[in-house]
Amino acid sequence: MTTEQLRQKDKDLIWHPFAPLITPFEYIPLESAKGMYLHTTEGKKIIDTVSSWWVNIHGHADETLAKALYDQALTMEHAIFAGFTHKPAIKLSENLMKLLPDSFSKIFFSDNGSSAIEVALKMAFQYWYNRDEKQRTKVVAINGAYHGDTFGAMSVGERGGFTAPFFPFLFDVDFIDFPDADNQAEVLSTFETLVSDDKCSTFIFEPLVQGSGGMRMYSAELLDQLIAIAQKYGVICIADEVMTGFGRTGKPLATDYCIHKPDLICLSKGITGGTMALGITACNEKIEEAFQSDSYAKALLHGHSYTGNPLACAVANASFEIFMSDTCQNNIARIQAKHEAFAKTLEKQSQIEKVRVQGTIVAFDLKGFGETGYESTARQKIYPYFLERGILIRPLGNVIYLLPPYIITDEELDFVYKEILTFLEQL
């Protein structure tokens, strides 16, 4: 099929995410992907600086991951996880425990980030139900959050255009302002008032970085205080590490920067190196204890058809080995150093503001396009400009960010940096 035929088939049949059905642009047919690059059917190379929605940490079509997937497919592609278990799931649980806080004791498998959040919310709510403290139903979250697109995840996320059609169906949540340098004392005071209420059950947050909210960053010191205050009143703390996990903030987990640890941690995206969908909800001993019973009345009655999928677990184990290697860890540190140097150059640019770096993430806001938002007109300038130059930059409204796979070279980073500076000069 020609490129135009593929585009027409796509238009006839496929409903794409996060876009109107009638769009001003055509979707680009891809032939393959390798390393840092997406290859189109027309032979063009596009450098993937956003890790294909933040999932790809080792580059595309990695041979080690492909072999792990192939070997497992020849052994057992899937089996029901109710009543059975298998080595890939057990090994992955052991591997993840090496990254999780010492108090963590159990791993629950699901299919994606949103599902991992749903599981965490259900665990937190049922924790209080099992303890016969059924009045504890209130939830506190941070304004501007994005936790996924299922109903529980939408409920604890930003109330805006993405969720407007579903407002009547979302449960109530108390939102605190996003913490910044000017409002920390007020945020801490408001937060303590909310969590000290004996009806408060749960505090959920994206640690250090709100991804879809515009790569907004706040300090580990403040987050540490929030967790400590919540736990002083027994409130369950859920860390949404779906994006921040596996080195994105410079450490294996963003909550590694904190002294006080959450009770539940959600992982997905980078867990399989961008190869397959997999979600994880990990809990500490406190949560586990409330479910320790032989009664179905206290069991977490939740599951998915592909829970504990052996293929996903096998490739996640292979990705874990690569991630833990000196080569990968050195690459993470190298990218952070490059971003920090580039940020100093960006700070001299008058067209932008709020230059920020956290680990392998660098971001800044364009001036002159109003408030940050998904429908900002800035996207119409940014996205096609960089695609024409062989770079995938998918802005968050007026926010340009880079979040590349860890295999990106200094030369590739310098090329992208140069094109960004050229773009800014032309504004």
Summary of the structure (lengths in Angstrom):
residues: 427
radius of gyration: 21.7
end to end distance: 38.8
largest distance: 66.4
contacts: 1370
relative contact order: 0.15
helix: 41%
strand: 18%
